[in-house]
Amino acid sequence: RASINLGNSVLAQGTPGAPRGVSVDLANELARRLGVPVDFTCFTAAMPSFENVKAGTADIGFLAHEPARAAEVEFTAPYVLIEGTYMVLNGSPLKNIEDVDKPGIRIAVGKGAAYDLFLTRTLKHAQLVRSDAGGGRGMIDLFFREKLDVVAGVKQSLQAHAVNDPSVRIMDGRFQVIEQAMALPKGRPAAAAYLKAFVEEMKASGFVADGLKRSGQSASVAPPS
């Protein structure tokens, strides 16, 4: 039982009935090795996908490793590294990543996303405004609707919007390297050990790199653990 977040287009694309992408490839390969069928449950954001794994109603999930999540589910080492960055209107006075964490700045985020969790524990002054729609376009829609100062998100997702919207620009640099890993419910030590070894093999063999290439995604394969 695999939990898939379609809100992160680097890892998964398609529809709930026909998901694809590197996370789907990994789930299929794991099921093949175990000699069992795979049952996908797809979500449009990370938070419900995480809750699905935490509750034990999924055997595996594909989530960013964050301390708040690691207290509730077991993680492998990361298999993909992606960047969290900011998007602003072209006329914004904010130029650098460091300019954002100032009093009065309001940042749109997807509720429960990795970058929401990271910014919640690292920002000192700026205010987070959360979209209940989670990942995907939810935080971008909120940014425009509420006339916020900044939208935070996965770099590739923000770029996909900006390429067709001349009113915005992506800030140079990043505020976070997001470590995407496989996750499983707590209390399954044998399964956790197997899954951790599986992820290391999938990185070393080129399987992860091939999966990213097949799905047309530009991201870095994580180094060996």
C-alpha positions as CSV (number, residue, x, y, z in Angstrom):
1,R,0.0,0.0,0.0
2,A,1.8,3.1,-1.3
3,S,0.9,6.7,-0.4
4,I,1.7,9.1,-3.3
5,N,1.7,12.9,-3.2
6,L,0.8,14.2,-6.6
7,G,1.3,17.8,-5.3
8,N,5.0,17.4,-5.7
9,S,5.5,17.2,-9.4
10,V,9.2,16.3,-9.1
11,L,8.3,13.0,-7.6
12,A,4.9,12.1,-9.0
13,Q,2.7,13.1,-11.9
14,G,-0.4,11.9,-13.6
15,T,-3.8,11.2,-12.1
16,P,-4.9,9.2,-9.0
17,G,-6.0,6.5,-11.4
18,A,-2.7,6.5,-13.3
19,P,0.2,7.9,-11.3
20,R,3.7,8.0,-12.6
21,G,7.1,9.4,-11.7
22,V,10.1,8.3,-9.7
23,S,8.2,7.6,-6.5
24,V,5.7,5.4,-8.4
25,D,8.7,3.6,-10.1
26,L,10.2,2.9,-6.6
27,A,6.9,1.6,-5.3
28,N,6.5,-0.7,-8.3
29,E,10.0,-2.0,-8.0
30,L,9.7,-2.7,-4.3
31,A,6.4,-4.6,-4.9
32,R,8.1,-6.6,-7.7
33,R,10.9,-7.7,-5.4
34,L,8.5,-8.6,-2.6
35,G,6.2,-10.5,-5.1
36,V,3.1,-8.6,-4.1
37,P,0.8,-6.3,-6.0
38,V,0.9,-2.5,-5.3
39,D,-2.1,-0.5,-4.3
40,F,-1.7,3.3,-4.8
41,T,-3.5,5.9,-2.7
42,C,-2.9,9.4,-4.2
43,F,-3.2,12.8,-2.5
44,T,-2.7,16.4,-3.8
45,A,-0.6,17.4,-0.8
46,A,2.0,16.0,1.5
47,M,0.1,16.4,4.8
48,P,-2.6,13.8,4.1
49,S,0.0,11.5,2.5
50,F,2.0,11.7,5.7
51,E,-1.1,11.1,7.8
52,N,-1.8,8.0,5.7
53,V,1.6,6.5,6.6
54,K,1.4,7.6,10.2
55,A,-1.9,5.8,10.7
56,G,-0.5,2.6,9.2
57,T,-3.1,2.6,6.4
58,A,-0.2,2.8,4.0
59,D,2.9,0.6,4.1
60,I,5.2,3.2,2.4
61,G,5.1,6.8,1.5
62,F,7.4,9.4,-0.2
63,L,7.9,12.4,2.0
64,A,10.5,15.1,2.8
65,H,12.4,14.2,5.9
66,E,11.5,16.8,8.6
67,P,12.0,16.4,12.4
68,A,8.3,16.9,13.1
69,R,7.5,14.0,10.8
70,A,10.4,11.8,11.9
71,A,8.9,11.7,15.4
72,E,5.8,10.0,13.9
73,V,7.1,7.8,11.0
74,E,10.3,6.0,10.1
75,F,12.4,7.4,7.3
76,T,15.1,6.0,5.0
77,A,18.0,8.2,3.9
78,P,16.9,10.6,1.1
79,Y,16.8,9.5,-2.5
80,V,16.3,12.9,-4.2
81,L,17.3,16.4,-3.2
82,I,15.2,19.4,-4.3
83,E,15.3,23.0,-3.4
84,G,12.8,25.2,-1.6
85,T,12.8,28.8,-2.8
86,Y,10.6,32.0,-3.0
87,M,8.6,33.6,-5.8
88,V,7.6,37.3,-5.7
89,L,6.0,39.8,-8.0
90,N,8.4,41.5,-10.4
91,G,7.9,44.9,-8.6
92,S,8.7,43.5,-5.2
93,P,11.4,45.3,-3.2
94,L,12.6,41.9,-2.0
95,K,15.7,40.9,-3.9
96,N,17.5,38.2,-1.9
97,I,16.5,35.2,0.2
98,E,17.7,36.9,3.3
99,D,15.4,39.9,2.7
100,V,12.3,37.8,3.3
101,D,12.5,37.2,7.0
102,K,11.5,40.7,8.1
103,P,8.6,42.0,10.2
104,G,5.4,42.6,8.1
105,I,6.3,40.1,5.4
106,R,3.6,37.5,4.7
107,I,4.5,34.3,3.0
108,A,2.1,31.8,1.3
109,V,2.9,28.2,2.0
110,G,1.1,24.8,1.5
111,K,-0.1,23.7,4.9
112,G,2.0,20.8,6.3
113,A,4.4,20.8,3.3
114,A,8.1,20.3,4.0
115,Y,8.9,24.0,3.4
116,D,6.0,25.0,5.8
117,L,7.5,22.8,8.6
118,F,11.0,24.1,7.9
119,L,10.0,27.8,7.8
120,T,7.9,27.4,10.9
121,R,10.9,26.4,12.9
122,T,13.5,28.8,11.3
123,L,11.8,32.1,10.5
124,K,12.1,34.8,13.2
125,H,10.0,37.7,11.9
126,A,8.0,36.9,8.7
127,Q,4.4,35.5,9.0
128,L,3.3,32.3,7.3
129,V,-0.1,32.1,5.7
130,R,-1.2,28.6,5.0
131,S,-3.2,27.2,2.1
132,D,-5.4,24.3,3.1
133,A,-5.1,23.1,-0.5
134,G,-1.5,22.0,0.5
135,G,1.0,21.6,-2.3
136,G,0.6,22.0,-6.0
137,R,-1.0,25.4,-6.9
138,G,-2.7,26.0,-3.6
139,M,-0.1,28.3,-2.1
140,I,0.3,30.2,-5.5
141,D,-3.5,30.8,-5.6
142,L,-3.4,32.0,-2.0
143,F,-0.5,34.4,-2.8
144,F,-2.4,36.2,-5.5
145,R,-5.8,36.0,-3.8
146,E,-4.6,37.5,-0.5
147,K,-2.0,39.8,-2.1
148,L,0.8,38.4,0.0
149,D,4.4,39.4,-0.3
150,V,6.0,36.0,-1.1
151,V,5.1,32.5,-2.0
152,A,7.3,29.6,-0.8
153,G,7.5,26.3,-2.6
154,V,9.5,23.6,-4.4
155,K,11.6,25.4,-7.0
156,Q,10.4,23.3,-9.9
157,S,6.7,24.0,-9.1
158,L,7.3,27.7,-8.8
159,Q,9.3,27.7,-12.1
160,A,6.4,25.9,-13.9
161,H,4.1,28.8,-13.0
162,A,6.6,31.6,-13.6
163,V,7.5,30.4,-17.1
164,N,3.9,31.4,-18.2
165,D,3.4,34.4,-15.9
166,P,5.6,37.5,-16.6
167,S,4.3,39.2,-13.5
168,V,6.4,37.1,-11.2
169,R,10.1,36.1,-10.7
170,I,11.8,33.3,-8.8
171,M,14.4,34.5,-6.3
172,D,18.0,33.3,-6.8
173,G,19.2,30.8,-4.3
174,R,17.3,28.7,-1.8
175,F,16.2,28.7,1.8
176,Q,16.2,24.9,2.1
177,V,17.5,21.7,0.6
178,I,14.5,19.3,0.8
179,E,15.5,15.7,1.4
180,Q,12.9,13.4,-0.2
181,A,12.9,10.0,1.4
182,M,10.8,6.9,1.7
183,A,8.8,6.5,4.9
184,L,6.9,3.8,6.7
185,P,5.0,3.4,10.0
186,K,6.8,3.2,13.3
187,G,7.3,-0.2,14.9
188,R,8.4,-2.2,11.8
189,P,12.1,-2.6,12.4
190,A,12.6,-5.4,9.8
191,A,10.7,-3.5,7.2
192,A,12.6,-0.3,8.0
193,A,16.0,-2.1,7.6
194,Y,14.9,-3.6,4.3
195,L,13.6,-0.3,2.9
196,K,16.8,1.6,3.9
197,A,18.9,-0.9,2.0
198,F,16.5,-0.8,-0.9
199,V,16.8,3.0,-1.2
200,E,20.6,2.9,-1.2
201,E,20.7,0.2,-3.9
202,M,18.2,2.2,-6.0
203,K,20.4,5.3,-5.8
204,A,23.7,3.5,-6.5
205,S,22.3,1.5,-9.5
206,G,21.0,4.5,-11.3
207,F,17.4,3.5,-10.9
208,V,16.5,6.8,-9.3
209,A,18.3,8.9,-11.9
210,D,16.6,7.0,-14.7
211,G,13.2,7.5,-13.0
212,L,13.8,11.3,-12.9
213,K,14.9,11.3,-16.5
214,R,11.9,9.3,-17.7
215,S,9.5,11.6,-16.1
216,G,11.3,14.7,-17.4
217,Q,12.3,16.1,-14.0
218,S,15.4,18.0,-13.1
219,A,16.6,17.1,-9.6
220,S,19.6,15.7,-7.8
221,V,19.9,12.1,-6.7
222,A,20.9,12.1,-3.1
223,P,24.4,10.9,-2.2
224,P,25.0,7.5,-0.5
225,S,24.0,7.4,3.1
